[in-house]
Amino acid sequence: MEHIVIIGNGISGITAARHIRKLSDKKITIISAETEHFFSRTALMYIYMGHMNFENTKPYEDWFWSKNRLELKKALVKGIDSDRKQLVLHNDELFSYDKLIIATGSKPNKFGWPGQDLKGVMGMYHKQDLESLEKYAPNNKVCKRAVIVGGGLIGIELAEMLHSRNIPVTFLVREDSFWNGVLPAEESEMINQEIIDNHIDLRLGVNLKEIISDEKGQVKSIIIAETGEEIECNVVGLTAGVSPNINFIKNSDIETNRGVLVNRFLETNKADIYAIGDCAEQREAIGQRRPIEAVWYTGRMMGETVAQTICGNRIEYKPGNWFNSAKFIDIEYQTYGWVWATPKENEARFFWKDTTGKKAIHLNYDKESHEFIGINTFGIRLRHEFFDKILTNKKSVEHVLEHFKDANFDPEFFKQHEEEIVTKFNKENGTNLKVKKKSWKRIFSKA
């Protein structure tokens, strides 16, 4: 019986395992050193904040794995011998496979800062990070202050987590405005204000110089590179992005760059070895997407795709139209299509923000054709199905605005803003668009 081995039990690896099992009777082994059972990584923050416990984050009961003949092995893989089709485990055990899927995800970036491996320094990506946070920052008596280094999505999640336990937080962001490499200036400034409104000490345009140890090898303070200021703290969160978790592959003959290099079929340069999820890097980027995408839903899609190939139906990975979502403390964020931090030469923009400063939309469209290119939305939930069809069918920005009620996914009694959004667009562009009444038929038919 053909033996499929999957390294990593995150969303990519588990999705691959589930779909291979649906399609075949192959032997499947899932190897992970992090946890025995699959859990929702994005829910870690809610455990710390008291909204969930760890058992709530496991999508499947523990009996699910044996019932579906998915063997689980808790071990650390330290090497791959692709010629002999063997893995080398942490205890030098050799483990054989017929086909191998590498789905080892990401690890937090470290840039060689002095003190980066002290006690109390952590990322917020693995279950072990959550355990470290509980140890070093259980409350504001044990942790008098935390410093977060890096202005990405994981950083703001960690800030919200610590804030929920009334632990003072200083947030060091290298950029002049939060996430301004991704968000346009207006939206980046909104998030700056949201962070400040939540009494988080936001420091923009600064870098970490070093982390200072106490006599027990634990964090005592940090030094800011630009000013030399010392900030006393008990915890340092390193959230300056993530990198593919592939150190164990570096001595093999599997080709890598930042990630494991794959083609459109998620195949590596070695026969019967595949890579999916955060650790996979496309040899040629797909459309406007980055070669590496550390995103939950693309990991799931890669798992589904590679399962088909392994089970005899070789198909390309086609992620479709770009979308993503996140939460900046109390402001929910969605993006569909492309809204760059800076518009391209052929692009025009329309921005609307409500009087509270907590809701906004940013539309991006072609100057000449008016074809809709993308939207960022803050504090207003919009329907994925609507924008997926709009992008696929290359509809105009005017079409989007006229049917904006159909796009709205907020509950019935939430305040609606479509009329004022369209009124502002008309005023700025000399148009006379009218918002059409919500049509449930249109919502679930071709946009």
C-alpha positions in Angstrom: 0.0 0.0 0.0 1.4 3.4 -1.0 2.5 5.4 2.1 1.9 9.2 2.1 3.8 11.1 4.7 2.9 14.7 5.6 5.2 16.8 7.7 3.2 19.4 9.5 -0.3 19.3 11.0 -1.5 22.8 10.2 -4.4 23.7 7.8 -2.4 22.7 4.7 -1.2 19.3 5.8 -4.5 18.3 7.4 -6.6 19.4 4.4 -4.3 17.3 2.2 -4.7 14.3 4.5 -8.5 14.6 4.7 -8.9 14.9 0.9 -6.4 12.0 0.2 -8.5 9.9 2.5 -11.7 10.9 0.7 -10.2 9.9 -2.6 -8.2 6.8 -1.7 -7.3 4.0 0.8 -3.6 5.0 0.9 -1.7 4.8 4.1 -1.3 8.3 5.6 1.0 9.5 8.4 1.0 13.0 9.7 4.2 14.1 11.6 4.3 17.1 13.8 6.5 18.2 16.8 4.2 21.0 17.8 1.0 19.2 19.0 -0.5 15.8 18.7 -3.8 17.0 17.2 -4.7 19.7 14.6 -6.0 23.0 16.0 -7.0 26.3 14.7 -3.8 28.5 14.9 -5.7 31.7 14.4 -7.7 31.0 17.6 -4.7 31.0 19.9 -5.3 34.7 20.8 -8.8 33.9 22.0 -7.5 31.3 24.4 -5.3 33.8 26.1 -8.2 36.4 26.1 -10.5 33.9 27.9 -13.0 33.5 25.0 -12.1 29.8 24.3 -10.1 26.9 25.8 -7.7 24.8 23.8 -10.2 22.0 23.2 -12.5 24.5 21.5 -9.8 25.2 18.9 -9.7 21.5 17.6 -12.1 21.2 14.7 -12.2 17.4 15.0 -12.7 15.2 18.0 -9.7 13.1 19.0 -11.3 9.9 17.7 -11.6 11.4 14.2 -8.0 10.5 13.3 -8.1 6.8 14.0 -11.6 6.4 12.6 -10.4 7.9 9.3 -7.1 5.9 9.4 -4.9 9.0 9.7 -1.8 8.0 11.7 -0.4 10.7 13.9 3.3 10.7 14.9 4.7 13.3 17.3 8.3 13.9 16.2 10.7 16.5 14.9 12.0 15.9 11.4 15.6 17.0 11.1 16.5 15.8 7.6 15.2 14.3 4.3 17.0 11.7 2.2 15.1 12.0 -1.1 17.1 9.3 -2.9 16.2 6.6 -0.3 12.8 8.2 0.4 13.5 8.5 4.1 13.1 11.1 6.8 15.6 11.5 9.6 13.8 12.2 12.9 15.1 14.0 16.0 16.2 10.7 17.6 17.9 9.5 14.4 15.0 7.2 13.6 14.6 6.7 9.9 11.0 6.9 8.6 10.2 5.8 5.1 7.7 7.3 2.6 6.5 6.7 -0.9 5.2 10.3 -1.4 6.1 13.2 0.8 4.2 16.5 1.5 6.1 19.2 3.2 3.7 21.5 5.1 5.8 22.9 7.9 4.4 26.5 7.8 6.3 29.5 9.1 8.4 30.6 11.9 8.9 34.2 13.4 11.7 36.2 11.9 14.7 36.9 14.0 17.3 39.4 12.8 20.2 38.6 15.1 19.3 41.1 17.9 21.4 40.6 21.0 19.2 38.9 23.6 16.6 37.6 21.1 16.7 34.1 22.7 16.3 35.2 26.4 13.5 33.9 28.6 10.4 36.0 28.0 11.2 36.6 24.3 8.7 34.9 22.0 6.7 35.0 18.8 3.0 34.3 18.6 2.6 31.6 16.1 2.8 28.2 17.8 1.0 26.6 20.8 4.3 26.8 22.6 4.3 30.6 22.2 1.0 30.7 23.9 2.3 28.6 26.8 5.3 31.0 27.1 3.0 34.0 27.2 1.0 32.4 30.0 4.2 31.8 31.9 5.8 35.2 31.5 2.7 37.4 31.2 -0.2 35.8 33.1 -1.2 39.2 34.5 0.0 42.8 35.1 1.6 41.9 38.4 4.0 39.4 36.9 4.5 41.3 33.6 4.8 45.1 34.3 5.2 45.9 30.6 5.5 44.1 27.3 7.3 45.4 24.2 6.2 44.2 20.7 8.7 44.5 17.9 7.1 44.6 14.4 4.0 46.2 12.9 2.2 43.3 11.2 -1.0 41.5 11.8 0.5 39.1 14.4 1.9 42.1 16.3 -1.4 43.8 16.6 -3.1 40.6 17.7 -0.5 40.2 20.4 -1.0 43.8 21.5 -4.7 43.2 21.8 -4.1 40.0 23.8 -1.9 41.7 26.3 -4.2 44.7 26.5 -7.1 42.4 27.4 -5.2 41.5 30.7 -4.4 45.2 31.4 -0.7 44.7 30.7 0.9 47.9 29.4 2.3 47.5 25.9 4.9 49.5 23.9 4.7 48.8 20.2 7.9 49.3 18.1 7.1 49.8 14.4 9.9 50.3 12.0 7.7 52.1 9.4 6.5 55.7 9.7 2.9 54.5 9.9 1.4 51.1 10.8 1.5 48.5 7.9 2.0 51.3 5.4 3.7 48.9 3.0 0.3 47.2 2.5 -2.3 49.9 3.4 -2.8 53.2 1.7 -1.9 56.2 3.9 -5.5 57.0 5.0 -6.1 53.5 6.3 -2.7 53.2 7.9 -3.5 56.4 9.8 -6.8 54.9 10.9 -5.0 51.9 12.4 -2.4 54.2 14.1 -5.3 56.0 15.8 -7.1 52.7 16.8 -3.9 51.5 18.5 -3.4 54.8 20.4 -7.1 54.9 21.3 -6.6 51.6 23.1 -3.8 53.1 25.3 -1.0 51.2 23.6 2.3 53.1 23.4 2.8 53.2 19.7 6.4 54.1 18.6 6.6 54.7 14.8 9.9 54.8 12.8 12.0 53.0 15.4 14.0 49.8 15.5 15.1 47.4 18.3 18.8 47.6 19.1 19.1 44.9 21.8 17.2 43.0 24.5 18.8 43.3 28.0 18.9 40.3 30.4 18.6 40.2 34.1 20.8 38.0 36.3 18.5 35.0 35.7 18.7 35.2 31.9 15.2 36.7 31.6 14.2 39.9 29.7 14.8 43.1 31.8 14.5 45.8 29.2 15.0 46.7 25.5 17.1 49.5 23.9 15.7 51.5 21.0 18.3 51.9 18.2 17.6 55.4 17.1 17.4 57.1 20.5 19.2 54.8 22.9 16.1 54.9 25.2 15.8 51.9 27.5 12.3 50.6 28.2 11.9 48.2 31.1 9.8 45.1 30.3 9.3 41.5 31.2 8.1 40.2 27.8 9.3 40.9 24.3 7.1 39.8 21.4 9.0 39.3 18.1 6.4 39.8 15.4 8.5 41.3 12.5 7.0 39.0 10.0 7.5 35.2 9.4 9.7 33.1 7.2 9.1 29.5 5.8 10.0 26.9 8.4 12.5 24.9 6.2 15.8 24.8 8.0 15.7 21.0 8.1 15.7 20.9 4.3 18.7 23.1 3.7 21.1 20.1 3.6 19.0 18.1 1.2 18.8 18.2 -2.6 15.3 19.8 -2.5 15.6 23.2 -4.2 14.8 26.1 -1.9 14.9 29.9 -2.0 13.1 31.6 0.9 10.7 28.7 0.7 10.5 25.2 -0.9 10.4 25.9 -4.6 7.4 24.4 -6.4 5.7 24.5 -9.8 2.0 25.2 -10.4 1.3 21.5 -9.4 3.0 22.1 -6.0 5.7 19.7 -7.0 9.4 20.2 -6.0 12.4 19.3 -8.1 12.4 15.9 -6.6 10.0 13.2 -7.7 7.2 12.4 -5.2 7.9 15.4 -3.0 5.5 18.3 -2.7 5.3 21.5 -0.7 2.2 23.4 0.3 1.1 26.2 2.6 3.3 28.9 4.1 6.6 27.0 3.4 6.0 26.7 -0.4 7.3 29.2 -2.8 6.0 29.4 -6.4 8.9 29.5 -8.9 6.8 32.0 -10.8 4.3 34.2 -9.0 0.6 33.6 -9.9 -0.7 36.9 -11.3 -0.2 39.7 -8.8 0.2 37.3 -5.8 3.4 36.9 -3.9 5.4 33.7 -4.5 4.9 32.9 -0.8 1.5 33.4 0.8 1.2 32.9 4.5 -2.6 32.9 4.4 -5.0 30.4 5.9 -7.3 29.9 2.9 -4.5 29.5 0.4 -3.0 26.8 2.6 -6.3 25.0 2.6 -6.6 25.3 -1.2 -3.1 23.9 -1.7 -4.0 21.0 0.5 -7.1 20.2 -1.7 -5.1 20.6 -4.9 -2.1 18.4 -4.0 -4.5 15.7 -2.7 -6.0 15.5 -6.2 -2.6 15.1 -7.8 -1.4 12.4 -5.4 -4.6 10.5 -6.1 -4.1 10.5 -9.9 -5.9 13.7 -11.0 -3.0 16.0 -11.6 -4.3 19.6 -11.4 -2.8 23.0 -11.2 -3.1 25.2 -8.1 -5.4 28.1 -9.0 -6.1 30.3 -6.0 -8.5 32.6 -7.9 -9.2 36.2 -7.0 -7.2 37.6 -4.0 -9.0 38.3 -0.8 -8.1 38.4 2.9 -9.5 39.6 6.2 -8.1 40.6 9.6 -9.0 42.6 12.7 -7.2 45.6 14.0 -8.4 45.5 17.7 -12.0 46.6 17.2 -11.9 47.4 13.5 -12.6 44.5 11.1 -10.8 44.6 7.7 -11.5 42.9 4.4 -9.8 43.2 1.0 -10.9 41.9 -2.3 -8.8 42.3 -5.5 -5.9 44.7 -5.3 -5.6 48.0 -3.4 -1.9 48.8 -3.2 -0.3 51.1 -0.7 0.4 53.4 -3.6 -1.8 53.4 -6.8 -0.2 52.4 -10.1 -0.1 54.7 -13.1 -3.3 53.4 -14.6 -5.3 53.4 -11.3 -7.8 55.8 -9.8 -8.9 55.7 -6.1 -12.1 56.6 -4.2 -11.9 56.8 -0.4 -14.8 57.3 2.1 -14.6 57.4 5.9 -17.5 57.9 8.3 -17.6 60.5 11.0 -16.5 58.1 13.8 -13.2 57.3 12.0 -13.9 53.6 12.5 -15.5 52.7 9.1 -14.0 53.3 5.7 -13.9 51.9 2.2 -11.2 52.4 -0.5 -12.0 51.5 -4.1 -9.4 51.0 -6.8 -10.3 51.0 -10.5 -8.8 51.6 -13.9 -8.7 55.3 -14.9 -9.7 54.6 -18.6 -12.0 51.6 -18.6 -13.3 52.1 -15.0 -13.0 48.3 -14.5 -13.1 47.5 -10.7 -9.7 46.4 -9.5 -10.2 46.1 -5.7 -11.6 47.3 -2.4 -10.4 47.7 1.2 -13.2 47.9 3.7 -12.9 48.7 7.5 -15.8 48.2 9.9 -18.2 47.2 7.2 -18.6 43.5 6.3 -18.9 42.7 2.6 -19.9 39.5 0.8 -17.0 37.5 -0.6 -19.3 35.9 -3.3 -20.3 39.3 -4.6 -16.7 40.6 -5.1 -15.5 37.3 -6.4 -18.0 37.5 -9.2 -17.4 41.2 -9.8 -13.7 40.6 -10.3 -14.2 37.5 -12.4 -16.7 39.2 -14.7 -14.6 42.5 -14.8 -17.4 44.8 -13.8 -17.1 48.5 -13.5 -16.7 50.6 -10.3 -20.0 52.2 -11.1 -21.7 48.7 -11.2 -20.1 48.0 -7.8 -21.4 51.2 -6.2 -24.9 50.9 -7.7 -25.2 47.4 -6.3 -23.4 48.1 -3.0 -26.4 47.1 -0.9 -26.1 43.6 -2.4 -22.5 43.5 -1.2 -23.3 44.4 2.4 -23.1 41.5 4.8 -23.7 43.5 8.0 -26.7 42.4 10.2 -30.0 43.9 9.3 -30.1 46.6 12.0 -26.6 47.9 11.5 -26.4 51.4 10.1 -26.2 51.5 6.4 -23.8 53.8 4.5 -24.4 53.1 0.8 -26.2 56.3 0.1 -23.6 58.6 1.6 -20.8 56.6 -0.1 -22.3 57.0 -3.5 -23.2 60.6 -2.9 -19.5 61.3 -2.2 -18.4 59.4 -5.3 -20.9 61.4 -7.4 -19.7 64.7 -6.0 -16.1 63.9 -6.7 -16.5 62.4 -10.1 -19.5 64.3 -11.6 -21.6 61.2 -11.9 -25.2 60.6 -11.1 -25.2 57.0 -9.7 -28.2 55.6 -7.8 -28.0 52.9 -5.2 -30.3 50.0 -6.2 -32.4 48.3 -3.6 -31.0 45.1 -2.1 -32.0 42.1 -4.2 -31.5 38.7 -2.7 -31.8 37.2 -6.1 -28.9 39.3 -7.3 -26.8 38.4 -4.3 -26.9 34.7 -5.0 -26.9 34.9 -8.8 -24.3 36.1 -11.3 -23.2 39.6 -10.2 
